[in-house]
Amino acid sequence: MILPPHILDNGGVAVVTAVNDDAVFNGSLLRSPEMASVKELRVQRGYASAGLAYNGGIKTSASPVMVFAHQDIFFPQGWFEFLSQTIREIAIKDPNWGVLGVYGTGTSGQAIGHIYSTGLEKVLGHPLEEPQEASSLDEVVLVVRRSAGLQFDEALPGFHLYGTDICLQARNQGLKCYVVSDFCIHNSNGLSVLPSDYTRAFLYMRRKWRGHLPVKTPCMLITRWGIPLLQHNLAVWTKVMFNRYPVGKRCADPSALYRRLLREGRIQNLVAAQREISGGQAPVCCAAQEASDH
């Protein structure tokens, strides 16, 4: 099913987010310049897991395309229009795509995408010339086509690894997932160690997908014996003990951070990229413009 261009404006995209901190939500996602124009925003509160929260958003929204975003994501000017253009490009080649993301793991195991993490204090990845097929996606932003019929696993505990899980579900249904070059800022506090919720999600995924192991996630491999998780924690704990593990902080003004990154030439200018795609013309339509915060 190819999505017609006219349903990819604000009326055709729902934004779903799980919120447990209004200060973070107001200072990051709602601070995105085009969020005020989004006609369908589903704010999910009080849920014990991402699966429960996001499936609730699927049930109550009507849009053909659903953007599932962390409460601490900042979408720059032009983000939604760039997404619309990208979806139209993908739909020509693969009308039955399943899930899109802004950062993830390619089919060869390489990290791909283009985002800025305040928690890591750096730009991750680089702009892509075209969408790249992915084996797993980071949970910061996930875009799902409603007609794909995908649902999040409500038994997966907490707010971790559901991006990898839904990609594996899509693959089982013969659907492909892609990383798209739609830059955004993950305005998060850094972590010195992975929370216990991550370990629970890791163990659940190991049981659920034991016939597909090893599974490469954007963070680490999921294996039968869980050695990568143990190695990761040991390495991080060692660095923390010797004060060699930098931990960034959430910024008060992500829009100012975005402007600084643009001035420094470190990131993609989405508005300029749109003009380049459209042959120097302005965009046809003006669409609206990490998991431990739960």
C-alpha positions, 0 to 999 in steps of 0.5 A: 500500500503506497501512502498518498502524499496528502495523508502524510501532512499533520493530519496523517501522522499521530505522535504517541509518547509515554510521559512520566515527567512533565518537566522533561516532556515540556522542555523537550518534545513539546518544545519542538517547533512544529509539535503545536501543529500536530493534530493527533498527539497521544500522551500516555501516562501511568503505564508499566511498559512501553508495550502497554503505553504504545498499544494504547496509543495505537488503539486511540489514534486513527492516523495511518502513520504513527510516530512513537517518540520518547518524552525527551526527544527534540524534533527540529524545524522540518522534521515531519516534512522530511519524514513525509518525503522519506516515507514517499520515497520508501513507499515507491520501492517498498510499499509494505515497509514495517517500521522506520527509526532514526538510529539502529543496526544495519543488516551487516551489524553496523550502527547507522543513523544520525542523532545527537545524544546529550547523555553521551555528549556527542553526535551519533552516526552521520546523514544517510544518502538514502534509507538503509535497511535495519535489523533493529532500531533504537527506541528513541523514535519509531515510525509504524505504518498502521496497515502493517498491523504490528503491535508492541509486546505488552509482556516485554517489561519496562521501556527497553528493547521494544524497538528490536522486538518490533523489528523481529516481529516485522521480519517474521511477517515478511516486512522490512525496517529502515533507518532514515536520515531524519536528525533529532536530539535525544535530550537525555541524562546519561547513565553510568550503568544500565538499569535493572529494567534493562536486564529484565528486558534483556532476559525476556528477549533472550527467552522470546527470541531464543530461536533467532540468537544472537540478536544484535541490538543498537546497544549490544548482542543478545546471546544465549549466555548473556556474556555481552551484558556481563562484559558491558557492565564490567567495562562500565563499572571499571571506568566509573571506578576510575572516573573515566566514564563521562556522563552528560546531562539533559540541556535546558534549551534543546533548540539552542543546542540544535542551532549551535550544532548547525553553526558548527557544521556537525549535523544535517540541516533538514530544511536545506535537505528538503530543498535539495530533494525537491530540486531547490523548491520549497516543500509542497506541504508544511507538516508538523514538526534514551529509555531510562526516563521512565 
